[in-house]
Amino acid sequence: MSSTTFTIDDHLIGGSRVFVIAEIGNNHQGSVAMARQLIDVAIAAGADCVKFQLRNREALYRSRDDGSVAEDLGAEYIQDLLNKVELSLQEHRELRAYCKERGVTYMCTPWDEPSVDALATMDVPALKMASADLCNPYLIAKAASLGIPLILSTGMSFEQEIIRAIDQLNALNAEFALLHCNSTYPAPESDIQLPYITRLKQLHPLIGYSGHERGTAITTAAVALGACIVERHITLDRSMEGPDHLASLEPAEFKQLVDGIRSVEQALHWDGPARHVSQGELLNRENLAKSVIATRAIMPGEVFSNDCFRVASPGQGLAPYRLQELIGKTAQRNIAQGDFLFDSDITGLDTNKRQYSFPVKWGIPVRYHDFADFSNRIDPDLFEFHLSYRDLAVDPKPYLHTVDCSRLVVHAPELFENSELLDLASDDIAYRQRSIHNLQRVVDATLQLAPFFPKADSMLIVANVGGFSADAPFAVEHRTELYDRFHSACQQINFAGTELIPQNMAPFPWHFGGQRHQNIFMMPEELAEQAKTHGLRLCLDLAHLQMTCNHFALDFQRSLELLLPVTAHLHVADASGTNGEGVVMGTGDVNWDQSWKTIVGSQNVSFIPEVWQGHKDHGAGFWHALDLLQPLT
C-alpha cells in the first residue's frame, strides 16, 4: 500500500498545503551568482523548494571508442548548451549550503547513477526524477536505494509505463509522488490533458503537476484537481538562451502563481459531507432570502390556516419550505400582521421567566423594539442596545421603561447612511470626518438612553472603529499611522460621560456579506499595548479573538489572559476556523471550561452572549448560550 503522505524537510506532502517547487534547472546560465539570485527571487515569490539538475556527462551520454560524437541535431544542441551552462559538483555544494542558510529546501534531479552517488553526499531531503527516466528502472532503483522520498515526472510516458514504475517503487517500499507532465517547452494547452490527474490519483495517492505551459492558470487548475505538488521553471528573463526559459515564469509571475495556489487551497477547504453555509452567506441570507410572515393579526388559540401566511423578504423567520408545518398548529402568542414565524410556533413557545446568576455582570443584546419583551423575561445586570443608523433618528422613549440595571452598553451601528462603515482610521480624510460625526451621533443616542438606567455605573459604547482594507492587508508598518488617526479622531468627539470601548476584530471581518481584511485592533499584543498606552478599555469579542488565534497560530488562553485586564466588556461567542463567527456555543473552537474559569476570575468585566441571530425565536440562541455557561460558573 502506497503511503498517503510523507515529509520533505518540514513540509508534509499530501496534506492541505501544496508543496511548490521552483525549478531553476539550468536557467542560471552556468553562473553561481545568477543561481543565488534565482534562489532569492524564488523565496520571495513564496516557493517551498528550489531545484537544480546534476549530470555526469561521461556516464549519461554514449560515446564511441574513437571518442567521436555523431548525434542527431537535437541531442547535439543539448550537449552544446550543457557545455556552456552546467555547474560543477562543488558549485552545487555551495548552492546547497546557500539554500540551507536561506531556509529553503534544496532538491536536485540526478540524470545518471554517478550523480545519485554525488547527491548522496550532500544531505538532500529528496530527489526529483525527470520524465526522461520514468522508463529507467535502473536509475529509479539507484535513487530509491538512498532511502529518501522521490518525486517522478510522467511526461513522455504511456500509462502502462507509469504503472510499471509505480509497481517497482511499491516493491522497493519507496516513498514517492508522481507529477502529471507534458514534456514540451512551452507545452500547448490542448496537449496538457489536465484531467489525467484524476486518473493518476486512482493509480497512486500522491499526485502533483509539473507544468511547462505559458502563464499560471492551468497550474492553478491542477491544484483544484488535487495536485499536492506543483513544479514550475523560474527564470530572470524569458529571452535568455536555452529551451527552458520560454516555458518558465519570471519572478512576478511565479509569485502570482503561488498566491493563486494559496487562494485555491483556501477554497478547497471543506468539512463535508454536507454543504457548509458560510458566515457571509448567512448575512446575505438574512437580508436577501424569504420567510414565512403573517398576512394578518393572529390571536392566541387560533388555528393556523393557509390564509394566515405568505412568503416575503427578509429571511429572518421560518424558511418558506416550512410553511406547511404550521398548518393546523395553534397560535400560542399574539402575532401581528407582518410578523415572522419561528420554530417555536411549530414546536411550542417557552414564555417562562428565566433566572440566571453569574459572578460577573451579564446581559443580552437588544433592539428598541424587543427591549420590553426581554426585560419582562429576565433580570440582567445590563442590556446592550444594538443600534442601526435609523435608530439614531428615533426617540427611544416609547420603547423603554426604567430598569435597575447596573450598566448600560450601546453598540454603534455597523452601517451608516450611504452604505458607509465606521472608519476612524480611513486614508480618506472626508470619510474619516464623516465617521467622527457618526460616532458623535452614537454618543448623543447613548445619552438619550441614560435616564432609563439611573443605577448604571458606566455608559459603554462598543464600536468597530475601522482600519480595514478591501483587497489585501496593509503593510505592517502602516499600522502605526492607522492607530494615530484613530486616537486623533477620538480627540474630536465629545464623549460626555460615555466611554468608547473599541471592539477587537477578526482578520477577515464581514462587511455587506463580503470579506474584508482587518489591520488594527486585532493582534492581542498590539491591543494590550494600545490599551495601556492610551488608557483605553476594550470590548473583547471571544469569537473574533479565536479566529485571530486560529489564523495567526496564537495561543487563545494566553491571549485571553493578556487582554482581560484591559477589558471592560465581553462579547461571549464561539467561532470555528477563520470565518465561522458566532456559531452555536459549544460547537466551535473555544474551550469553554478553561476560558470561563479565566473570565469569572476577572471581576471588572461584564458580558453578553453574542450569538448569531440569538434574538430570533424569542431569544432561543441567547438562552442556549447562558444555559451552557451557568453550570461552568
JOVENHU-V386727 format. One record per residue. N is the residue number from 0. RES is the residue in one small letter. PSI is psi in whole degrees, -180 to 180 (* if undefined). Layout:
BEGIN
N/RES/PSI, N/RES/PSI
END
This chain:
BEGIN
0/m/126, 1/s/144, 2/s/142, 3/t/-11, 4/t/157, 5/f/173, 6/t/146, 7/i/115, 8/d/-125, 9/d/12, 10/h/126, 11/l/115, 12/i/122, 13/g/1, 14/g/-159, 15/s/-11, 16/r/127, 17/v/136, 18/f/117, 19/v/120, 20/i/125, 21/a/108, 22/e/106, 23/i/-37, 24/g/-121, 25/n/17, 26/n/0, 27/h/-7, 28/q/24, 29/g/8, 30/s/122, 31/v/-38, 32/a/-44, 33/m/-35, 34/a/-42, 35/r/-41, 36/q/-40, 37/l/-38, 38/i/-45, 39/d/-45, 40/v/-31, 41/a/-42, 42/i/-45, 43/a/-31, 44/a/-12, 45/g/12, 46/a/147, 47/d/-22, 48/c/145, 49/v/143, 50/k/140, 51/f/-178, 52/q/142, 53/l/131, 54/r/142, 55/n/104, 56/r/-35, 57/e/-38, 58/a/-29, 59/l/-43, 60/y/147, 61/r/156, 62/s/159, 63/r/161, 64/d/-32, 65/d/2, 66/g/0, 67/s/156, 68/v/127, 69/a/78, 70/e/163, 71/d/166, 72/l/-40, 73/g/-51, 74/a/-36, 75/e/-41, 76/y/-43, 77/i/-43, 78/q/-38, 79/d/-41, 80/l/-42, 81/l/-33, 82/n/-30, 83/k/-34, 84/v/-6, 85/e/144, 86/l/151, 87/s/165, 88/l/-39, 89/q/-37, 90/e/-35, 91/h/-40, 92/r/-40, 93/e/-42, 94/l/-36, 95/r/-43, 96/a/-37, 97/y/-39, 98/c/-41, 99/k/-42, 100/e/-38, 101/r/-7, 102/g/30, 103/v/147, 104/t/131, 105/y/132, 106/m/158, 107/c/150, 108/t/115, 109/p/130, 110/w/0, 111/d/169, 112/e/-42, 113/p/-32, 114/s/-34, 115/v/-45, 116/d/-41, 117/a/-44, 118/l/-27, 119/a/-22, 120/t/1, 121/m/11, 122/d/47, 123/v/143, 124/p/-17, 125/a/164, 126/l/145, 127/k/123, 128/m/133, 129/a/156, 130/s/-35, 131/a/-19, 132/d/9, 133/l/-28, 134/c/14, 135/n/87, 136/p/-22, 137/y/-44, 138/l/-37, 139/i/-45, 140/a/-39, 141/k/-46, 142/a/-41, 143/a/-24, 144/s/-16, 145/l/-15, 146/g/21, 147/i/160, 148/p/151, 149/l/144, 150/i/127, 151/l/128, 152/s/151, 153/t/13, 154/g/152, 155/m/8, 156/s/150, 157/f/158, 158/e/-38, 159/q/-28, 160/e/-37, 161/i/-44, 162/i/-40, 163/r/-42, 164/a/-40, 165/i/-46, 166/d/-42, 167/q/-47, 168/l/-39, 169/n/-40, 170/a/-28, 171/l/1, 172/n/37, 173/a/146, 174/e/125, 175/f/159, 176/a/151, 177/l/145, 178/l/123, 179/h/141, 180/c/144, 181/n/117, 182/s/60, 183/t/155, 184/y/99, 185/p/159, 186/a/131, 187/p/138, 188/e/-38, 189/s/-13, 190/d/-3, 191/i/-28, 192/q/50, 193/l/-37, 194/p/-13, 195/y/-17, 196/i/-42, 197/t/-33, 198/r/-43, 199/l/-36, 200/k/-21, 201/q/-26, 202/l/-30, 203/h/140, 204/p/-25, 205/l/104, 206/i/137, 207/g/-164, 208/y/128, 209/s/112, 210/g/141, 211/h/13, 212/e/170, 213/r/145, 214/g/-171, 215/t/-11, 216/a/-44, 217/i/-39, 218/t/-41, 219/t/-39, 220/a/-33, 221/a/-37, 222/v/-42, 223/a/-28, 224/l/-3, 225/g/9, 226/a/125, 227/c/-7, 228/i/140, 229/v/133, 230/e/126, 231/r/146, 232/h/145, 233/i/141, 234/t/158, 235/l/-25, 236/d/118, 237/r/-14, 238/s/-1, 239/m/162, 240/e/139, 241/g/146, 242/p/-23, 243/d/-23, 244/h/-41, 245/l/-28, 246/a/13, 247/s/163, 248/l/137, 249/e/163, 250/p/-45, 251/a/-36, 252/e/-39, 253/f/-40, 254/k/-41, 255/q/-41, 256/l/-50, 257/v/-44, 258/d/-40, 259/g/-41, 260/i/-45, 261/r/-34, 262/s/-43, 263/v/-38, 264/e/-43, 265/q/-41, 266/a/-24, 267/l/-9, 268/h/129, 269/w/125, 270/d/-26, 271/g/171, 272/p/-15, 273/a/166, 274/r/132, 275/h/134, 276/v/121, 277/s/165, 278/q/-42, 279/g/-39, 280/e/-38, 281/l/-41, 282/l/-47, 283/n/-32, 284/r/-42, 285/e/-39, 286/n/-32, 287/l/-26, 288/a/-175, 289/k/160, 290/s/167, 291/v/126, 292/i/160, 293/a/133, 294/t/-16, 295/r/172, 296/a/137, 297/i/128, 298/m/151, 299/p/139, 300/g/-14, 301/e/141, 302/v/129, 303/f/136, 304/s/171, 305/n/-34, 306/d/-5, 307/c/-18, 308/f/156, 309/r/175, 310/v/131, 311/a/162, 312/s/157, 313/p/180, 314/g/54, 315/q/0, 316/g/-156, 317/l/138, 318/a/149, 319/p/-34, 320/y/-11, 321/r/3, 322/l/-43, 323/q/-21, 324/e/-21, 325/l/-30, 326/i/128, 327/g/-12, 328/k/160, 329/t/131, 330/a/133, 331/q/6, 332/r/166, 333/n/124, 334/i/118, 335/a/157, 336/q/131, 337/g/-8, 338/d/153, 339/f/156, 340/l/149, 341/f/175, 342/d/-40, 343/s/-20, 344/d/-14, 345/i/-46, 346/t/-18, 347/g/140, 348/l/130, 349/d/107, 350/t/9, 351/n/148, 352/k/138, 353/r/138, 354/q/128, 355/y/150, 356/s/124, 357/f/152, 358/p/-5, 359/v/160, 360/k/141, 361/w/161, 362/g/-167, 363/i/159, 364/p/144, 365/v/161, 366/r/164, 367/y/-45, 368/h/-19, 369/d/7, 370/f/-47, 371/a/-43, 372/d/-48, 373/f/-36, 374/s/-20, 375/n/-17, 376/r/-22, 377/i/161, 378/d/77, 379/p/171, 380/d/-19, 381/l/160, 382/f/142, 383/e/112, 384/f/118, 385/h/109, 386/l/147, 387/s/166, 388/y/-26, 389/r/-32, 390/d/-25, 391/l/-19, 392/a/9, 393/v/138, 394/d/118, 395/p/-12, 396/k/-44, 397/p/-17, 398/y/-16, 399/l/161, 400/h/161, 401/t/136, 402/v/164, 403/d/20, 404/c/144, 405/s/5, 406/r/146, 407/l/129, 408/v/135, 409/v/130, 410/h/119, 411/a/151, 412/p/145, 413/e/-29, 414/l/136, 415/f/-177, 416/e/152, 417/n/29, 418/s/35, 419/e/134, 420/l/158, 421/l/128, 422/d/93, 423/l/1, 424/a/16, 425/s/146, 426/d/-25, 427/d/113, 428/i/-42, 429/a/-41, 430/y/-43, 431/r/-40, 432/q/-36, 433/r/-37, 434/s/-39, 435/i/-45, 436/h/-43, 437/n/-39, 438/l/-33, 439/q/-37, 440/r/-36, 441/v/-42, 442/v/-46, 443/d/-39, 444/a/-36, 445/t/-41, 446/l/-29, 447/q/-30, 448/l/-24, 449/a/-42, 450/p/-21, 451/f/-5, 452/f/64, 453/p/-21, 454/k/8, 455/a/132, 456/d/-14, 457/s/159, 458/m/103, 459/l/136, 460/i/113, 461/v/132, 462/a/143, 463/n/106, 464/v/-1, 465/g/-158, 466/g/27, 467/f/165, 468/s/159, 469/a/-52, 470/d/-27, 471/a/157, 472/p/150, 473/f/162, 474/a/144, 475/v/-37, 476/e/-13, 477/h/-14, 478/r/-39, 479/t/-43, 480/e/-38, 481/l/-45, 482/y/-41, 483/d/-41, 484/r/-42, 485/f/-49, 486/h/-38, 487/s/-41, 488/a/-42, 489/c/-32, 490/q/-16, 491/q/4, 492/i/135, 493/n/101, 494/f/-16, 495/a/51, 496/g/-9, 497/t/166, 498/e/122, 499/l/124, 500/i/96, 501/p/142, 502/q/134, 503/n/147, 504/m/161, 505/a/164, 506/p/-30, 507/f/76, 508/p/152, 509/w/121, 510/h/127, 511/f/30, 512/g/16, 513/g/162, 514/q/139, 515/r/-178, 516/h/131, 517/q/145, 518/n/-30, 519/i/169, 520/f/47, 521/m/-53, 522/m/129, 523/p/-46, 524/e/-43, 525/e/-44, 526/l/-47, 527/a/-41, 528/e/-44, 529/q/-42, 530/a/-46, 531/k/-40, 532/t/-37, 533/h/9, 534/g/33, 535/l/152, 536/r/156, 537/l/157, 538/c/113, 539/l/111, 540/d/116, 541/l/-32, 542/a/-44, 543/h/-42, 544/l/-42, 545/q/-42, 546/m/-37, 547/t/-46, 548/c/-38, 549/n/-44, 550/h/-41, 551/f/9, 552/a/49, 553/l/159, 554/d/116, 555/f/-46, 556/q/-41, 557/r/-41, 558/s/-41, 559/l/-46, 560/e/-34, 561/l/-38, 562/l/-23, 563/l/-39, 564/p/-20, 565/v/20, 566/t/133, 567/a/-31, 568/h/145, 569/l/138, 570/h/106, 571/v/111, 572/a/157, 573/d/162, 574/a/155, 575/s/127, 576/g/-141, 577/t/-5, 578/n/12, 579/g/74, 580/e/137, 581/g/27, 582/v/166, 583/v/131, 584/m/132, 585/g/-6, 586/t/-3, 587/g/-152, 588/d/-10, 589/v/131, 590/n/98, 591/w/-36, 592/d/-50, 593/q/-44, 594/s/-40, 595/w/-34, 596/k/-39, 597/t/-41, 598/i/-46, 599/v/-14, 600/g/-5, 601/s/99, 602/q/-12, 603/n/-5, 604/v/160, 605/s/170, 606/f/157, 607/i/152, 608/p/118, 609/e/76, 610/v/134, 611/w/119, 612/q/36, 613/g/-23, 614/h/-18, 615/k/154, 616/d/46, 617/h/37, 618/g/20, 619/a/-40, 620/g/-37, 621/f/-45, 622/w/-38, 623/h/-43, 624/a/-46, 625/l/-36, 626/d/-33, 627/l/-38, 628/l/-35, 629/q/-42, 630/p/-18, 631/l/-14, 632/t/*
END
